[in-house]
């Protein structure tokens, strides 16, 4: 999609700090991080959000979760001693501002519950 910010990042038209790439995904640092580590993992294929996901997206979703784990390991937040949060936001009430499926990888500090 020509007007999608994340599609622009995937295509290399929009600058971003890319931290991980695979055949199916691109991951980059969030511009407004909620924690010391805050990376967004997006599928290369445009999907509006998690509520638009169907069986045909299974390989992309698996690749996103694998990428998230690899990023957590590279950032030193993986494992039971540290840990990280994975978040999909859907819709305006969740503060989802870019309509392209993305998985937040958040860590590097103690998380609270409920999230906030």
Buried (B, 14 or more C-beta within 10 A) or exposed (E): EEEBBBBBBBEEEEEBEBBBEBEBBBBBEBEEEBBEBBBBBBBBBBBBBBEEBEEEBEEBBEBBBBBBEBBBEEBEBBEEEBEBBBEBBBEEEEEBEBBBBBBBBBBBEEBEEEEE
